[in-house]
Every structure is written in structure tokens, then in C-alpha cells.
Amino acid sequence: MAAPDRAEATRLLIASIHARLAEAREAAPSQLVVVGVWNPWEGLCVVSLAGEIDIGNAAEITASLSGQLAVGPSRLVIELSAVAFIDSTGINELVKLSRALKVSGGTIALAAPPANLARVFEIVRIGDGIAVVNSLEEALAGGGSPPLRGG
């Protein structure tokens, strides 16, 4: 995909994700909701989450990605701006995804975590192995290659 086409595709992707997140916020979910999964171009998968990630639903993250990740090197961006809570089970699920991607040469980026999640990620030092970035735009621009921002 040519650079101008990629830029336009990125702009449309971000607009689509933000629109779906706005709908999810209006619904005020208390449980984890996989808002959407996008594969805008080869090698990139973006998943947007909302609600709470805990022992009762953390496995939904991996289940939602079944068949979505490319074989071989790929990038996974997980948009978290509408996530209110994450427990150790959810963190473990993210780490497992990261390890699985690294085996095939892929990367993962956690985009736009709210302040409470960013603090948890800092405490558990998730940024040592997974890129944590301030925005979806930053994750897409950086390609999800650690370290985009230290934990």
C-alpha cells in the first residue's frame, strides 16, 4: 500500500474505532466487551476493548483474535481507552498474547490506557516486554514495536 493510501487508511481506521468506542461508552458496559477487531492491512490487527477485564472474561480477548492474526510477523494493537479495570488474569492474557506474537516475530502495543490502567502497567512493569503508548495514533505510527514508551 502506498504511503498516501496508508495514511488515509489509518485515518479511516482511527475514525471507525473511535465511533465504535463512543457507542460502547454509551452502552456503559460493566463487563468486557470486544468492541471490534480490524485487519486494515496485511500484518496488522487492531482490537478495541471496553468495560472490565477480569477472571470471568479475560479469555475473550484471545478468543476474539482467533484467526485474525497473520501467520508470521504481525502487529497487534490493543486499544484500551474504554477499559475501566483490569485484574491479574487480564494482564496475564496480554502477556500470553505478547509471547505468542514474539515467537513468530510479531509485536504488540497497548494503546491509550486510562490513567488507572497505565499505573497498573507501570507497577507490574508490563512496559518491559510490551509497548504501552498514549494513543491509538501513536501505536499505529510506531508500528507497535517495543519500546514505543517505557513503562
Secondary structure, 3 states (H helix, E strand, C coil): CCHHHHHHHHHHHHHHHHHHHHHHHHHCCCCCEEEEEECCCCCEEEEEEEEEECCCCCHHHHHHCCCCCCCCCCEEEEEEEEEEEECHHHHHHHHHHHHHHHHCCCEEEEECCCHHHHHHHHHHCHHHCCEEECCHHHHHHHCCCCCCCCC
